[in-house]
Amino acid sequence: MFKTSESSAIKQAATNVEQFYILSNFDEISLRVFTKNGERIVDPDNILLRTSPNMQQQSALSGKNEKFKIDQNGIAKLPMLGETKVAGLSLRETELLLQKEFAKYYENVFVTVECASHRVVVLGSTGGQVVPLMFDNTSVLEVLALSKAFTIDAKAQNIRLLRGDDVYVLDFSTVEGYLQNDMNVMPGDIVYVEPVRRPFVEGLRDYGQLLSITTSLVAILLVALQ
């Protein structure tokens, strides 16, 4: 097992996947609410807070990330709003819903919502998905099994685990490699399974429609020339 520095592209792909994550029962969300369209967010030195008394209200609203659990009925009990159905919504849809509800109490509301539940993002041969962590000592192999990432299109010898700024390369192609590399994952990890490249098949898929049109034109010409 060794570390490499290539991480930015995989992290960006993981961010894209998380945007489409659908909240479900027993998830936990973190919520922050701002007024003035989130002006406070772009004030890292608290200049607005010190110079404008109107920012006191916004500071009280934003505070730290507060976490709220979604119950077995898909409902989260939120401040001021009470019981709100959020299960089945994406994070973006949840933000829009809560902005609409908080707009009843504040002007120019800006809401940010994140899924605070323990989870791992799996990318690569099977596309992308978010895997919730049910146990603290979940291993990389268990995450791969849950995501069904091991297919004939996956390179078992080239699995990357991203943790913060570190990237670990794992080899599960042999029993020895599995025993040496099956480390436990941590919340927020990204697991990337490199797909097997098949240039001929991928070329047919990319240019299949063009080949179909060309074949049809040739067939029409041959019929016309007869």
Secondary structure, DSSP 8 states (H G I E B T S, - for coil): -EEES--HHHHHHHHHHHHT-B--TT-EEEEEEESGGGGGGG-TT-HHHHH-TTHHHHHHHHSS-EEEEB-TTSEEEETTTEEEE-TT-BHHHHHHHHHHHHTTTSSS-EEEEEE-S-EEEEEETTEEEEEE--STT-BHHHHHHHHT--STTEEEEEEEEEETTEEEEE--SSHHHHHHH--B--TT-EEEEEE---HHHHHHHHHHHHHHHHHHHHHHHHHHH-
